[in-house]
């Protein structure tokens, strides 16, 4: 077979170091746009970006030519460098959550990501992240999961 084909939609979630509110509201749009640019440069189309001051969500297509870990590294390392130009002490938390999304679930995940501001009026990042782990049946130890 001469070509490889894949359909891998990834809902990626990661937080700022110690979940501190390090993403100023006035920088959000620029950061979201920067993340979309990273995806474009790496041939990983980004369908949605959102979050609040202490974490972000991305929905993107993972091509067959790059590993999940490498894709996350590209998003985190490049956006971290960008953010440090504006917020000197900026850092992402080590680790991440990556969840597969079916084609039929794509629109729901996009709406979920775009609704982050409203969603987090009543829910912490910590409870949201644990809920995502449980929804996807991922085993975790609560004392380490948010390290």
C-alpha positions in Angstrom: 0.0 0.0 0.0 1.6 3.3 -1.1 -0.2 5.7 1.2 -1.2 5.8 4.9 -4.5 7.1 5.9 -5.7 8.0 9.4 -8.4 9.9 11.2 -7.2 10.8 14.7 -8.9 13.7 16.4 -7.3 14.5 19.8 -8.8 16.6 22.6 -5.7 17.8 24.4 -5.8 19.4 27.8 -2.9 20.9 29.8 -2.5 23.4 32.5 -0.1 26.1 33.6 2.5 25.3 36.2 0.8 24.6 39.5 -2.4 25.7 37.7 -1.6 29.3 38.4 -3.6 31.9 36.5 -0.8 32.8 34.1 -2.8 33.4 30.9 -4.0 37.0 31.0 -7.4 37.6 29.4 -5.8 40.1 27.1 -3.4 37.5 25.8 -5.9 34.7 25.2 -6.8 35.4 21.6 -3.2 35.8 20.6 -2.2 32.5 22.4 -5.1 30.7 20.8 -4.1 32.0 17.3 -0.5 31.1 18.0 -1.5 27.5 18.8 -3.5 27.3 15.6 -0.4 28.5 13.8 1.7 25.7 15.4 -0.8 23.2 14.2 -0.7 24.6 10.7 3.1 24.6 10.6 3.2 21.0 11.8 0.3 19.8 9.5 -2.0 19.2 12.5 -5.2 21.1 11.8 -6.6 22.7 14.9 -10.4 22.8 15.1 -10.9 24.5 18.4 -8.8 26.2 21.1 -10.2 27.5 24.4 -9.5 27.7 28.1 -9.2 30.0 31.0 -6.3 31.6 32.9 -4.9 28.3 34.1 -5.4 25.8 31.4 -6.2 25.2 27.7 -8.0 22.7 25.5 -7.3 22.0 21.9 -9.0 19.8 19.4 -6.7 18.9 16.5 -6.1 16.2 13.9 -3.0 14.1 14.6 -1.5 13.0 11.3 0.0 9.5 10.9 3.4 10.9 10.5 3.8 12.3 14.1 3.4 10.6 17.5 1.0 12.0 20.1 3.9 12.8 22.4 5.7 14.8 19.7 2.6 16.7 18.8 2.1 17.7 22.4 5.7 18.7 22.7 5.3 21.0 19.6 2.3 22.7 21.1 3.6 23.1 24.6 7.3 24.1 23.8 6.5 26.6 21.1 3.6 28.2 23.0 5.6 28.4 26.2 8.4 30.3 24.4 5.8 32.6 22.9 4.1 33.2 26.3 7.4 34.0 28.0 7.8 36.9 25.7 4.7 38.4 27.4 4.5 36.8 30.9 8.1 36.3 32.1 7.5 33.5 34.6 5.2 31.5 32.3 5.4 27.7 32.3 3.2 24.8 31.4 2.6 22.0 33.9 4.5 18.8 33.1 2.1 16.3 31.6 -1.2 16.5 29.8 -4.4 14.7 29.0 -5.1 13.5 25.5 -8.4 12.0 24.6 -9.5 10.5 21.4 -12.6 11.9 19.8 -14.8 10.2 17.2 -15.8 12.0 14.0 -19.4 12.0 15.3 -18.3 13.7 18.6 -16.2 16.4 16.9 -18.9 19.1 17.0 -19.8 18.4 20.7 -16.1 18.7 21.7 -15.7 22.0 19.7 -18.7 23.4 21.6 -17.3 22.2 24.9 -14.0 23.9 24.2 -15.6 27.1 23.0 -17.7 27.2 26.2 -14.8 27.0 28.6 -15.4 30.5 30.2 -19.0 29.7 31.0 -18.2 26.1 32.0 -15.7 27.3 34.6 -18.0 29.6 36.4 -19.1 26.6 38.3 -16.3 24.0 38.0 -12.6 23.9 38.8 -10.0 22.7 36.3 -9.1 19.9 38.7 -12.7 18.5 38.8 -13.0 18.9 35.1 -9.8 17.0 34.4 -10.7 14.2 36.7 -14.1 14.0 35.0 -12.4 13.7 31.6 -10.2 10.9 32.9 -13.1 9.0 34.3 -15.3 9.5 31.2 -12.5 8.0 29.1 -11.9 5.2 31.7 -8.3 6.2 32.4 -6.9 4.9 35.7 -5.3 7.5 37.8 -4.0 8.1 41.3 -5.5 11.4 42.6 -2.4 12.4 44.6 -0.4 12.4 41.4 -2.8 13.3 38.6 -2.6 17.0 39.1 1.1 17.0 40.3 
